[in-house]
Amino acid sequence: MFCKLFHIFVADPDELIKAIKKIAQGGKYITSSLSEKLFSILSQDTERLPHETLSDREYQVMRMLASGKTLKEIADELSLSIKTVGTYRSRILEKMGMKKNAELIHYAIKNRLIE
């Protein structure tokens, strides 16, 4: 598999020789085009605040959770099942790199997302 991936990114023979020499010396090698692609992918998420990665519905649920509403209250208000709201909560926490509602509340207050 490595050879296939390596072949995809190293088409130029001179580039291949450079890569082999670097790896043989114990180093790591990445082509400039792959480096640019990786940087582009990684910088997309780091330029945005965590709450900006949420869908509209996730953002709505996040604000409701942060304001202290229970899953049942949110479910009733949005005409959703409690299980669906729980799934939203899990996704929100995962996307935002958090584990507890307390972290979410702190984040929302700090970023003035709730009143």
Biopython code that builds the backbone (N, CA, C, O; Angstrom):
import numpy as np
from Bio.PDB.StructureBuilder import StructureBuilder

atoms = [
    (1, "MET", "N", (0.824, -1.193, 0.000)),
    (1, "MET", "CA", (0.000, 0.000, 0.000)),
    (1, "MET", "C", (0.867, 1.255, 0.000)),
    (1, "MET", "O", (0.579, 2.210, -0.722)),
    (2, "PHE", "N", (1.949, 1.257, 0.823)),
    (2, "PHE", "CA", (2.835, 2.406, 0.886)),
    (2, "PHE", "C", (3.386, 2.742, -0.495)),
    (2, "PHE", "O", (3.444, 3.911, -0.877)),
    (3, "CYS", "N", (3.788, 1.721, -1.240)),
    (3, "CYS", "CA", (4.352, 1.952, -2.570)),
    (3, "CYS", "C", (3.336, 2.624, -3.486)),
    (3, "CYS", "O", (3.680, 3.523, -4.254)),
    (4, "LYS", "N", (2.088, 2.184, -3.402)),
    (4, "LYS", "CA", (1.050, 2.798, -4.232)),
    (4, "LYS", "C", (0.870, 4.263, -3.867)),
    (4, "LYS", "O", (0.793, 5.122, -4.745)),
    (5, "LEU", "N", (0.801, 4.549, -2.559)),
    (5, "LEU", "CA", (0.643, 5.930, -2.126)),
    (5, "LEU", "C", (1.859, 6.758, -2.522)),
    (5, "LEU", "O", (1.733, 7.888, -2.993)),
    (6, "PHE", "N", (3.037, 6.174, -2.322)),
    (6, "PHE", "CA", (4.258, 6.878, -2.647)),
    (6, "PHE", "C", (4.299, 7.200, -4.142)),
    (6, "PHE", "O", (4.688, 8.300, -4.536)),
    (7, "HIS", "N", (3.901, 6.247, -4.958)),
    (7, "HIS", "CA", (3.904, 6.429, -6.405)),
    (7, "HIS", "C", (2.965, 7.561, -6.832)),
    (7, "HIS", "O", (3.277, 8.326, -7.743)),
    (8, "ILE", "N", (1.845, 7.654, -6.182)),
    (8, "ILE", "CA", (0.882, 8.699, -6.524)),
    (8, "ILE", "C", (1.497, 10.079, -6.332)),
    (8, "ILE", "O", (1.282, 10.974, -7.149)),
    (9, "PHE", "N", (2.259, 10.256, -5.255)),
    (9, "PHE", "CA", (2.770, 11.569, -4.924)),
    (9, "PHE", "C", (4.174, 11.851, -5.450)),
    (9, "PHE", "O", (4.619, 12.998, -5.419)),
    (10, "VAL", "N", (4.865, 10.847, -5.923)),
    (10, "VAL", "CA", (6.208, 11.057, -6.447)),
    (10, "VAL", "C", (6.268, 10.530, -7.878)),
    (10, "VAL", "O", (6.603, 9.367, -8.101)),
    (11, "ALA", "N", (5.947, 11.381, -8.836)),
    (11, "ALA", "CA", (5.942, 10.969, -10.233)),
    (11, "ALA", "C", (7.258, 11.324, -10.923)),
    (11, "ALA", "O", (7.655, 10.648, -11.873)),
    (12, "ASP", "N", (7.931, 12.356, -10.468)),
    (12, "ASP", "CA", (9.168, 12.832, -11.072)),
    (12, "ASP", "C", (10.345, 11.977, -10.584)),
    (12, "ASP", "O", (10.536, 11.841, -9.376)),
    (13, "PRO", "N", (11.145, 11.393, -11.505)),
    (13, "PRO", "CA", (12.280, 10.546, -11.092)),
    (13, "PRO", "C", (13.278, 11.267, -10.178)),
    (13, "PRO", "O", (13.797, 10.670, -9.234)),
    (14, "ASP", "N", (13.545, 12.536, -10.451)),
    (14, "ASP", "CA", (14.469, 13.287, -9.592)),
    (14, "ASP", "C", (13.907, 13.420, -8.179)),
    (14, "ASP", "O", (14.638, 13.332, -7.192)),
    (15, "GLU", "N", (12.621, 13.628, -8.104)),
    (15, "GLU", "CA", (11.938, 13.734, -6.807)),
    (15, "GLU", "C", (12.027, 12.397, -6.067)),
    (15, "GLU", "O", (12.221, 12.373, -4.852)),
    (16, "LEU", "N", (11.888, 11.299, -6.787)),
    (16, "LEU", "CA", (11.964, 9.967, -6.200)),
    (16, "LEU", "C", (13.354, 9.713, -5.623)),
    (16, "LEU", "O", (13.478, 9.187, -4.517)),
    (17, "ILE", "N", (14.385, 10.076, -6.351)),
    (17, "ILE", "CA", (15.765, 9.903, -5.873)),
    (17, "ILE", "C", (15.997, 10.725, -4.605)),
    (17, "ILE", "O", (16.597, 10.250, -3.641)),
    (18, "LYS", "N", (15.513, 11.957, -4.628)),
    (18, "LYS", "CA", (15.649, 12.828, -3.467)),
    (18, "LYS", "C", (14.938, 12.210, -2.250)),
    (18, "LYS", "O", (15.457, 12.241, -1.135)),
    (19, "ALA", "N", (13.764, 11.660, -2.483)),
    (19, "ALA", "CA", (12.984, 11.047, -1.404)),
    (19, "ALA", "C", (13.699, 9.825, -0.841)),
    (19, "ALA", "O", (13.765, 9.651, 0.376)),
    (20, "ILE", "N", (14.230, 8.985, -1.709)),
    (20, "ILE", "CA", (14.923, 7.766, -1.265)),
    (20, "ILE", "C", (16.157, 8.120, -0.446)),
    (20, "ILE", "O", (16.411, 7.505, 0.590)),
    (21, "LYS", "N", (16.928, 9.109, -0.902)),
    (21, "LYS", "CA", (18.118, 9.526, -0.153)),
    (21, "LYS", "C", (17.744, 10.049, 1.228)),
    (21, "LYS", "O", (18.387, 9.716, 2.224)),
    (22, "LYS", "N", (16.720, 10.854, 1.278)),
    (22, "LYS", "CA", (16.286, 11.439, 2.550)),
    (22, "LYS", "C", (15.831, 10.349, 3.519)),
    (22, "LYS", "O", (16.192, 10.368, 4.696)),
    (23, "ILE", "N", (15.044, 9.407, 3.025)),
    (23, "ILE", "CA", (14.536, 8.317, 3.867)),
    (23, "ILE", "C", (15.671, 7.387, 4.289)),
    (23, "ILE", "O", (15.687, 6.910, 5.423)),
    (24, "ALA", "N", (16.621, 7.124, 3.388)),
    (24, "ALA", "CA", (17.768, 6.264, 3.701)),
    (24, "ALA", "C", (18.623, 6.863, 4.816)),
    (24, "ALA", "O", (19.266, 6.129, 5.566)),
    (25, "GLN", "N", (18.632, 8.175, 4.927)),
    (25, "GLN", "CA", (19.391, 8.854, 5.977)),
    (25, "GLN", "C", (18.592, 8.946, 7.280)),
    (25, "GLN", "O", (19.026, 9.569, 8.249)),
    (26, "GLY", "N", (17.427, 8.320, 7.281)),
    (26, "GLY", "CA", (16.613, 8.309, 8.499)),
    (26, "GLY", "C", (15.619, 9.455, 8.584)),
    (26, "GLY", "O", (14.929, 9.612, 9.591)),
    (27, "GLY", "N", (15.546, 10.248, 7.538)),
    (27, "GLY", "CA", (14.627, 11.380, 7.546)),
    (27, "GLY", "C", (13.256, 11.020, 7.018)),
    (27, "GLY", "O", (12.959, 9.860, 6.734)),
    (28, "LYS", "N", (12.447, 12.022, 6.895)),
    (28, "LYS", "CA", (11.113, 11.853, 6.339)),
    (28, "LYS", "C", (11.020, 12.728, 5.104)),
    (28, "LYS", "O", (11.711, 13.740, 4.989)),
    (29, "TYR", "N", (10.161, 12.330, 4.187)),
    (29, "TYR", "CA", (10.050, 13.085, 2.941)),
    (29, "TYR", "C", (8.592, 13.273, 2.556)),
    (29, "TYR", "O", (7.769, 12.366, 2.689)),
    (30, "ILE", "N", (8.300, 14.455, 2.083)),
    (30, "ILE", "CA", (6.973, 14.763, 1.579)),
    (30, "ILE", "C", (7.143, 15.728, 0.406)),
    (30, "ILE", "O", (7.926, 16.675, 0.478)),
    (31, "THR", "N", (6.414, 15.482, -0.652)),
    (31, "THR", "CA", (6.543, 16.358, -1.813)),
    (31, "THR", "C", (5.924, 17.716, -1.501)),
    (31, "THR", "O", (5.087, 17.835, -0.607)),
    (32, "SER", "N", (6.334, 18.716, -2.230)),
    (32, "SER", "CA", (5.794, 20.053, -1.987)),
    (32, "SER", "C", (4.305, 20.118, -2.325)),
    (32, "SER", "O", (3.550, 20.827, -1.659)),
    (33, "SER", "N", (3.879, 19.384, -3.354)),
    (33, "SER", "CA", (2.451, 19.432, -3.703)),
    (33, "SER", "C", (1.600, 18.774, -2.619)),
    (33, "SER", "O", (0.519, 19.267, -2.296)),
    (34, "LEU", "N", (2.082, 17.658, -2.053)),
    (34, "LEU", "CA", (1.343, 17.014, -0.973)),
    (34, "LEU", "C", (1.369, 17.900, 0.272)),
    (34, "LEU", "O", (0.371, 18.009, 0.985)),
    (35, "SER", "N", (2.494, 18.517, 0.523)),
    (35, "SER", "CA", (2.618, 19.421, 1.656)),
    (35, "SER", "C", (1.589, 20.555, 1.563)),
    (35, "SER", "O", (0.942, 20.895, 2.554)),
    (36, "GLU", "N", (1.445, 21.126, 0.385)),
    (36, "GLU", "CA", (0.468, 22.197, 0.180)),
    (36, "GLU", "C", (-0.955, 21.698, 0.398)),
    (36, "GLU", "O", (-1.770, 22.392, 1.005)),
    (37, "LYS", "N", (-1.256, 20.498, -0.096)),
    (37, "LYS", "CA", (-2.596, 19.928, 0.088)),
    (37, "LYS", "C", (-2.887, 19.700, 1.568)),
    (37, "LYS", "O", (-3.961, 20.053, 2.055)),
    (38, "LEU", "N", (-1.935, 19.112, 2.277)),
    (38, "LEU", "CA", (-2.116, 18.863, 3.703)),
    (38, "LEU", "C", (-2.288, 20.163, 4.479)),
    (38, "LEU", "O", (-3.157, 20.262, 5.345)),
    (39, "PHE", "N", (-1.473, 21.146, 4.175)),
    (39, "PHE", "CA", (-1.571, 22.435, 4.845)),
    (39, "PHE", "C", (-2.932, 23.067, 4.601)),
    (39, "PHE", "O", (-3.538, 23.630, 5.512)),
    (40, "SER", "N", (-3.399, 22.971, 3.385)),
    (40, "SER", "CA", (-4.714, 23.522, 3.039)),
    (40, "SER", "C", (-5.814, 22.857, 3.847)),
    (40, "SER", "O", (-6.697, 23.531, 4.376)),
    (41, "ILE", "N", (-5.762, 21.541, 3.944)),
    (41, "ILE", "CA", (-6.778, 20.794, 4.697)),
    (41, "ILE", "C", (-6.711, 21.150, 6.177)),
    (41, "ILE", "O", (-7.740, 21.419, 6.798)),
    (42, "LEU", "N", (-5.511, 21.154, 6.744)),
    (42, "LEU", "CA", (-5.358, 21.420, 8.166)),
    (42, "LEU", "C", (-5.684, 22.857, 8.538)),
    (42, "LEU", "O", (-6.220, 23.108, 9.618)),
    (43, "SER", "N", (-5.373, 23.791, 7.675)),
    (43, "SER", "CA", (-5.619, 25.194, 8.007)),
    (43, "SER", "C", (-7.093, 25.564, 7.905)),
    (43, "SER", "O", (-7.513, 26.563, 8.489)),
    (44, "GLN", "N", (-7.880, 24.792, 7.188)),
    (44, "GLN", "CA", (-9.313, 25.085, 7.083)),
    (44, "GLN", "C", (-9.969, 25.044, 8.448)),
    (44, "GLN", "O", (-10.746, 25.937, 8.785)),
    (45, "ASP", "N", (-9.672, 24.024, 9.240)),
    (45, "ASP", "CA", (-10.302, 23.884, 10.539)),
    (45, "ASP", "C", (-9.694, 24.803, 11.586)),
    (45, "ASP", "O", (-10.398, 25.237, 12.497)),
    (46, "THR", "N", (-8.415, 25.110, 11.483)),
    (46, "THR", "CA", (-7.779, 25.929, 12.499)),
    (46, "THR", "C", (-8.110, 27.404, 12.343)),
    (46, "THR", "O", (-7.962, 28.163, 13.301)),
    (47, "GLU", "N", (-8.545, 27.825, 11.189)),
    (47, "GLU", "CA", (-8.887, 29.228, 10.985)),
    (47, "GLU", "C", (-10.270, 29.548, 11.525)),
    (47, "GLU", "O", (-10.600, 30.713, 11.744)),
    (48, "ARG", "N", (-11.074, 28.525, 11.740)),
    (48, "ARG", "CA", (-12.437, 28.731, 12.218)),
    (48, "ARG", "C", (-12.527, 28.379, 13.698)),
    (48, "ARG", "O", (-11.850, 27.473, 14.184)),
    (49, "LEU", "N", (-13.373, 29.112, 14.395)),
    (49, "LEU", "CA", (-13.630, 28.788, 15.795)),
    (49, "LEU", "C", (-14.419, 27.489, 15.856)),
    (49, "LEU", "O", (-15.147, 27.169, 14.916)),
    (50, "PRO", "N", (-14.290, 26.734, 16.944)),
    (50, "PRO", "CA", (-14.974, 25.440, 17.026)),
    (50, "PRO", "C", (-16.473, 25.501, 16.733)),
    (50, "PRO", "O", (-17.003, 24.619, 16.058)),
    (51, "HIS", "N", (-17.162, 26.528, 17.231)),
    (51, "HIS", "CA", (-18.608, 26.585, 16.994)),
    (51, "HIS", "C", (-18.953, 26.887, 15.537)),
    (51, "HIS", "O", (-20.080, 26.646, 15.105)),
    (52, "GLU", "N", (-18.005, 27.404, 14.789)),
    (52, "GLU", "CA", (-18.235, 27.705, 13.372)),
    (52, "GLU", "C", (-18.208, 26.452, 12.508)),
    (52, "GLU", "O", (-18.568, 26.506, 11.332)),
    (53, "THR", "N", (-17.789, 25.333, 13.069)),
    (53, "THR", "CA", (-17.773, 24.068, 12.330)),
    (53, "THR", "C", (-19.106, 23.332, 12.450)),
    (53, "THR", "O", (-19.319, 22.317, 11.786)),
    (54, "LEU", "N", (-19.999, 23.840, 13.294)),
    (54, "LEU", "CA", (-21.284, 23.182, 13.527)),
    (54, "LEU", "C", (-22.293, 23.520, 12.436)),
    (54, "LEU", "O", (-22.255, 24.595, 11.839)),
    (55, "SER", "N", (-23.192, 22.578, 12.195)),
    (55, "SER", "CA", (-24.309, 22.859, 11.286)),
    (55, "SER", "C", (-25.249, 23.850, 11.985)),
    (55, "SER", "O", (-25.101, 24.104, 13.180)),
    (56, "ASP", "N", (-26.191, 24.395, 11.263)),
    (56, "ASP", "CA", (-27.139, 25.341, 11.858)),
    (56, "ASP", "C", (-27.896, 24.706, 13.024)),
    (56, "ASP", "O", (-28.044, 25.320, 14.080)),
    (57, "ARG", "N", (-28.374, 23.477, 12.829)),
    (57, "ARG", "CA", (-29.133, 22.793, 13.879)),
    (57, "ARG", "C", (-28.233, 22.491, 15.080)),
    (57, "ARG", "O", (-28.653, 22.662, 16.224)),
    (58, "GLU", "N", (-27.005, 22.045, 14.830)),
    (58, "GLU", "CA", (-26.075, 21.781, 15.920)),
    (58, "GLU", "C", (-25.793, 23.055, 16.712)),
    (58, "GLU", "O", (-25.732, 23.029, 17.941)),
    (59, "TYR", "N", (-25.626, 24.149, 16.012)),
    (59, "TYR", "CA", (-25.383, 25.434, 16.675)),
    (59, "TYR", "C", (-26.576, 25.822, 17.543)),
    (59, "TYR", "O", (-26.410, 26.295, 18.667)),
    (60, "GLN", "N", (-27.776, 25.617, 17.013)),
    (60, "GLN", "CA", (-28.991, 25.924, 17.749)),
    (60, "GLN", "C", (-29.058, 25.079, 19.030)),
    (60, "GLN", "O", (-29.340, 25.605, 20.107)),
    (61, "VAL", "N", (-28.804, 23.793, 18.915)),
    (61, "VAL", "CA", (-28.825, 22.899, 20.072)),
    (61, "VAL", "C", (-27.706, 23.271, 21.045)),
    (61, "VAL", "O", (-27.914, 23.257, 22.258)),
    (62, "MET", "N", (-26.537, 23.599, 20.531)),
    (62, "MET", "CA", (-25.410, 23.988, 21.379)),
    (62, "MET", "C", (-25.778, 25.198, 22.231)),
    (62, "MET", "O", (-25.493, 25.220, 23.428)),
    (63, "ARG", "N", (-26.398, 26.189, 21.634)),
    (63, "ARG", "CA", (-26.797, 27.390, 22.378)),
    (63, "ARG", "C", (-27.837, 27.055, 23.451)),
    (63, "ARG", "O", (-27.801, 27.603, 24.553)),
    (64, "MET", "N", (-28.744, 26.169, 23.126)),
    (64, "MET", "CA", (-29.775, 25.773, 24.088)),
    (64, "MET", "C", (-29.155, 24.997, 25.250)),
    (64, "MET", "O", (-29.505, 25.226, 26.408)),
    (65, "LEU", "N", (-28.241, 24.087, 24.945)),
    (65, "LEU", "CA", (-27.532, 23.351, 25.990)),
    (65, "LEU", "C", (-26.736, 24.310, 26.878)),
    (65, "LEU", "O", (-26.758, 24.209, 28.105)),
    (66, "ALA", "N", (-26.046, 25.227, 26.238)),
    (66, "ALA", "CA", (-25.213, 26.175, 26.971)),
    (66, "ALA", "C", (-26.039, 27.103, 27.852)),
    (66, "ALA", "O", (-25.545, 27.615, 28.856)),
    (67, "SER", "N", (-27.288, 27.316, 27.478)),
    (67, "SER", "CA", (-28.147, 28.171, 28.300)),
    (67, "SER", "C", (-28.795, 27.394, 29.443)),
    (67, "SER", "O", (-29.562, 27.960, 30.222)),
    (68, "GLY", "N", (-28.487, 26.089, 29.547)),
    (68, "GLY", "CA", (-28.933, 25.295, 30.674)),
    (68, "GLY", "C", (-30.163, 24.442, 30.437)),
    (68, "GLY", "O", (-30.674, 23.830, 31.374)),
    (69, "LYS", "N", (-30.648, 24.387, 29.217)),
    (69, "LYS", "CA", (-31.829, 23.576, 28.927)),
    (69, "LYS", "C", (-31.470, 22.085, 28.951)),
    (69, "LYS", "O", (-30.365, 21.691, 28.578)),
    (70, "THR", "N", (-32.424, 21.277, 29.394)),
    (70, "THR", "CA", (-32.230, 19.825, 29.408)),
    (70, "THR", "C", (-32.504, 19.265, 28.018)),
    (70, "THR", "O", (-33.078, 19.940, 27.163)),
    (71, "LEU", "N", (-32.083, 18.014, 27.807)),
    (71, "LEU", "CA", (-32.349, 17.361, 26.524)),
    (71, "LEU", "C", (-33.857, 17.301, 26.257)),
    (71, "LEU", "O", (-34.299, 17.509, 25.128)),
    (72, "LYS", "N", (-34.632, 17.018, 27.290)),
    (72, "LYS", "CA", (-36.081, 16.940, 27.126)),
    (72, "LYS", "C", (-36.667, 18.297, 26.735)),
    (72, "LYS", "O", (-37.522, 18.371, 25.853)),
    (73, "GLU", "N", (-36.218, 19.352, 27.376)),
    (73, "GLU", "CA", (-36.712, 20.705, 27.047)),
    (73, "GLU", "C", (-36.374, 21.064, 25.598)),
    (73, "GLU", "O", (-37.201, 21.621, 24.877)),
    (74, "ILE", "N", (-35.161, 20.740, 25.188)),
    (74, "ILE", "CA", (-34.747, 21.030, 23.812)),
    (74, "ILE", "C", (-35.574, 20.194, 22.839)),
    (74, "ILE", "O", (-36.055, 20.703, 21.826)),
    (75, "ALA", "N", (-35.735, 18.923, 23.149)),
    (75, "ALA", "CA", (-36.514, 18.022, 22.291)),
    (75, "ALA", "C", (-37.930, 18.548, 22.124)),
    (75, "ALA", "O", (-38.450, 18.586, 21.008)),
    (76, "ASP", "N", (-38.564, 18.955, 23.228)),
    (76, "ASP", "CA", (-39.935, 19.481, 23.162)),
    (76, "ASP", "C", (-40.002, 20.762, 22.336)),
    (76, "ASP", "O", (-40.896, 20.931, 21.507)),
    (77, "GLU", "N", (-39.061, 21.652, 22.568)),
    (77, "GLU", "CA", (-39.069, 22.945, 21.867)),
    (77, "GLU", "C", (-38.826, 22.800, 20.364)),
    (77, "GLU", "O", (-39.397, 23.542, 19.564)),
    (78, "LEU", "N", (-37.978, 21.843, 19.985)),
    (78, "LEU", "CA", (-37.636, 21.672, 18.568)),
    (78, "LEU", "C", (-38.430, 20.554, 17.900)),
    (78, "LEU", "O", (-38.214, 20.254, 16.726)),
    (79, "SER", "N", (-39.338, 19.944, 18.637)),
    (79, "SER", "CA", (-40.146, 18.819, 18.136)),
    (79, "SER", "C", (-39.261, 17.677, 17.621)),
    (79, "SER", "O", (-39.448, 17.163, 16.518)),
    (80, "LEU", "N", (-38.298, 17.306, 18.458)),
    (80, "LEU", "CA", (-37.387, 16.204, 18.157)),
    (80, "LEU", "C", (-37.475, 15.185, 19.279)),
    (80, "LEU", "O", (-37.997, 15.484, 20.353)),
    (81, "SER", "N", (-36.971, 13.991, 19.038)),
    (81, "SER", "CA", (-36.901, 13.005, 20.115)),
    (81, "SER", "C", (-35.698, 13.330, 21.002)),
    (81, "SER", "O", (-34.747, 13.985, 20.575)),
    (82, "ILE", "N", (-35.766, 12.860, 22.234)),
    (82, "ILE", "CA", (-34.649, 13.073, 23.158)),
    (82, "ILE", "C", (-33.396, 12.393, 22.621)),
    (82, "ILE", "O", (-32.288, 12.911, 22.767)),
    (83, "LYS", "N", (-33.576, 11.227, 21.996)),
    (83, "LYS", "CA", (-32.442, 10.494, 21.425)),
    (83, "LYS", "C", (-31.756, 11.329, 20.332)),
    (83, "LYS", "O", (-30.528, 11.355, 20.253)),
    (84, "THR", "N", (-32.539, 12.002, 19.499)),
    (84, "THR", "CA", (-31.973, 12.841, 18.441)),
    (84, "THR", "C", (-31.190, 14.005, 19.042)),
    (84, "THR", "O", (-30.095, 14.328, 18.581)),
    (85, "VAL", "N", (-31.750, 14.625, 20.060)),
    (85, "VAL", "CA", (-31.053, 15.734, 20.722)),
    (85, "VAL", "C", (-29.773, 15.223, 21.375)),
    (85, "VAL", "O", (-28.751, 15.909, 21.351)),
    (86, "GLY", "N", (-29.818, 14.033, 21.956)),
    (86, "GLY", "CA", (-28.620, 13.435, 22.537)),
    (86, "GLY", "C", (-27.540, 13.182, 21.494)),
    (86, "GLY", "O", (-26.349, 13.353, 21.758)),
    (87, "THR", "N", (-27.973, 12.773, 20.308)),
    (87, "THR", "CA", (-27.031, 12.562, 19.206)),
    (87, "THR", "C", (-26.403, 13.891, 18.793)),
    (87, "THR", "O", (-25.196, 13.971, 18.562)),
    (88, "TYR", "N", (-27.231, 14.934, 18.704)),
    (88, "TYR", "CA", (-26.694, 16.263, 18.405)),
    (88, "TYR", "C", (-25.672, 16.677, 19.458)),
    (88, "TYR", "O", (-24.598, 17.178, 19.124)),
    (89, "ARG", "N", (-26.009, 16.468, 20.729)),
    (89, "ARG", "CA", (-25.104, 16.835, 21.817)),
    (89, "ARG", "C", (-23.769, 16.121, 21.660)),
    (89, "ARG", "O", (-22.712, 16.739, 21.790)),
    (90, "SER", "N", (-23.813, 14.826, 21.381)),
    (90, "SER", "CA", (-22.575, 14.053, 21.211)),
    (90, "SER", "C", (-21.741, 14.596, 20.058)),
    (90, "SER", "O", (-20.527, 14.761, 20.181)),
    (91, "ARG", "N", (-22.402, 14.873, 18.936)),
    (91, "ARG", "CA", (-21.695, 15.410, 17.760)),
    (91, "ARG", "C", (-21.077, 16.768, 18.050)),
    (91, "ARG", "O", (-19.942, 17.044, 17.663)),
    (92, "ILE", "N", (-21.839, 17.609, 18.735)),
    (92, "ILE", "CA", (-21.360, 18.957, 19.075)),
    (92, "ILE", "C", (-20.103, 18.862, 19.940)),
    (92, "ILE", "O", (-19.087, 19.494, 19.650)),
    (93, "LEU", "N", (-20.187, 18.071, 20.997)),
    (93, "LEU", "CA", (-19.031, 17.935, 21.889)),
    (93, "LEU", "C", (-17.823, 17.376, 21.153)),
    (93, "LEU", "O", (-16.699, 17.829, 21.367)),
    (94, "GLU", "N", (-18.052, 16.389, 20.285)),
    (94, "GLU", "CA", (-16.948, 15.806, 19.516)),
    (94, "GLU", "C", (-16.327, 16.837, 18.579)),
    (94, "GLU", "O", (-15.106, 16.995, 18.546)),
    (95, "LYS", "N", (-17.154, 17.529, 17.826)),
    (95, "LYS", "CA", (-16.637, 18.526, 16.876)),
    (95, "LYS", "C", (-15.879, 19.649, 17.576)),
    (95, "LYS", "O", (-14.912, 20.190, 17.039)),
    (96, "MET", "N", (-16.328, 19.989, 18.775)),
    (96, "MET", "CA", (-15.719, 21.099, 19.492)),
    (96, "MET", "C", (-14.598, 20.650, 20.428)),
    (96, "MET", "O", (-13.981, 21.470, 21.107)),
    (97, "GLY", "N", (-14.340, 19.331, 20.457)),
    (97, "GLY", "CA", (-13.251, 18.805, 21.275)),
    (97, "GLY", "C", (-13.525, 18.902, 22.766)),
    (97, "GLY", "O", (-12.614, 19.158, 23.553)),
    (98, "MET", "N", (-14.773, 18.699, 23.154)),
    (98, "MET", "CA", (-15.160, 18.802, 24.564)),
    (98, "MET", "C", (-15.753, 17.483, 25.038)),
    (98, "MET", "O", (-16.101, 16.612, 24.240)),
    (99, "LYS", "N", (-15.859, 17.357, 26.373)),
    (99, "LYS", "CA", (-16.406, 16.126, 26.944)),
    (99, "LYS", "C", (-17.652, 16.370, 27.783)),
    (99, "LYS", "O", (-18.471, 15.466, 27.949)),
    (100, "LYS", "N", (-17.804, 17.566, 28.308)),
    (100, "LYS", "CA", (-18.900, 17.843, 29.230)),
    (100, "LYS", "C", (-19.652, 19.115, 28.845)),
    (100, "LYS", "O", (-19.120, 20.006, 28.184)),
    (101, "ASN", "N", (-20.911, 19.163, 29.286)),
    (101, "ASN", "CA", (-21.712, 20.363, 29.062)),
    (101, "ASN", "C", (-21.081, 21.584, 29.721)),
    (101, "ASN", "O", (-21.204, 22.698, 29.211)),
    (102, "ALA", "N", (-20.408, 21.382, 30.850)),
    (102, "ALA", "CA", (-19.774, 22.500, 31.551)),
    (102, "ALA", "C", (-18.757, 23.207, 30.650)),
    (102, "ALA", "O", (-18.662, 24.434, 30.654)),
    (103, "GLU", "N", (-18.004, 22.426, 29.884)),
    (103, "GLU", "CA", (-17.035, 23.015, 28.952)),
    (103, "GLU", "C", (-17.758, 23.824, 27.882)),
    (103, "GLU", "O", (-17.309, 24.898, 27.482)),
    (104, "LEU", "N", (-18.875, 23.289, 27.434)),
    (104, "LEU", "CA", (-19.694, 23.954, 26.417)),
    (104, "LEU", "C", (-20.239, 25.278, 26.949)),
    (104, "LEU", "O", (-20.216, 26.292, 26.251)),
    (105, "ILE", "N", (-20.723, 25.261, 28.174)),
    (105, "ILE", "CA", (-21.258, 26.473, 28.800)),
    (105, "ILE", "C", (-20.157, 27.512, 28.934)),
    (105, "ILE", "O", (-20.352, 28.679, 28.593)),
    (106, "HIS", "N", (-19.011, 27.092, 29.429)),
    (106, "HIS", "CA", (-17.872, 28.014, 29.583)),
    (106, "HIS", "C", (-17.486, 28.634, 28.233)),
    (106, "HIS", "O", (-17.275, 29.843, 28.132)),
    (107, "TYR", "N", (-17.399, 27.795, 27.210)),
    (107, "TYR", "CA", (-17.042, 28.262, 25.867)),
    (107, "TYR", "C", (-18.070, 29.281, 25.359)),
    (107, "TYR", "O", (-17.706, 30.329, 24.824)),
    (108, "ALA", "N", (-19.342, 28.963, 25.530)),
    (108, "ALA", "CA", (-20.408, 29.843, 25.031)),
    (108, "ALA", "C", (-20.387, 31.196, 25.734)),
    (108, "ALA", "O", (-20.586, 32.234, 25.104)),
    (109, "ILE", "N", (-20.147, 31.179, 27.026)),
    (109, "ILE", "CA", (-20.072, 32.451, 27.780)),
    (109, "ILE", "C", (-18.850, 33.245, 27.341)),
    (109, "ILE", "O", (-18.940, 34.444, 27.078)),
    (110, "LYS", "N", (-17.720, 32.577, 27.265)),
    (110, "LYS", "CA", (-16.458, 33.222, 26.870)),
    (110, "LYS", "C", (-16.558, 33.861, 25.490)),
    (110, "LYS", "O", (-16.017, 34.941, 25.253)),
    (111, "ASN", "N", (-17.260, 33.178, 24.578)),
    (111, "ASN", "CA", (-17.380, 33.689, 23.206)),
    (111, "ASN", "C", (-18.689, 34.470, 22.953)),
    (111, "ASN", "O", (-19.043, 34.785, 21.818)),
    (112, "ARG", "N", (-19.370, 34.756, 24.042)),
    (112, "ARG", "CA", (-20.608, 35.557, 24.001)),
    (112, "ARG", "C", (-21.642, 34.998, 23.034)),
    (112, "ARG", "O", (-22.230, 35.731, 22.239)),
    (113, "LEU", "N", (-21.853, 33.685, 23.117)),
    (113, "LEU", "CA", (-22.828, 33.026, 22.254)),
    (113, "LEU", "C", (-24.188, 32.917, 22.931)),
    (113, "LEU", "O", (-25.193, 32.632, 22.280)),
    (114, "ILE", "N", (-24.213, 33.145, 24.232)),
    (114, "ILE", "CA", (-25.467, 33.149, 24.975)),
    (114, "ILE", "C", (-25.505, 34.401, 25.843)),
    (114, "ILE", "O", (-24.477, 35.011, 26.136)),
    (115, "GLU", "N", (-26.718, 34.764, 26.243)),
    (115, "GLU", "CA", (-26.869, 35.978, 27.054)),
    (115, "GLU", "C", (-26.886, 35.662, 28.520)),
    (115, "GLU", "O", (-27.006, 36.567, 29.345)),
]
sb = StructureBuilder()
sb.init_structure("model")
sb.init_model(0)
sb.init_chain("A")
sb.init_seg("    ")
for serial, (resi, resn, name, xyz) in enumerate(atoms, 1):
    if name == "N":
        sb.init_residue(resn, " ", resi, " ")
    sb.init_atom(name, np.array(xyz, "f"), 0.0, 1.0, " ", f" {name:<3s}", serial, name[0])
structure = sb.get_structure()
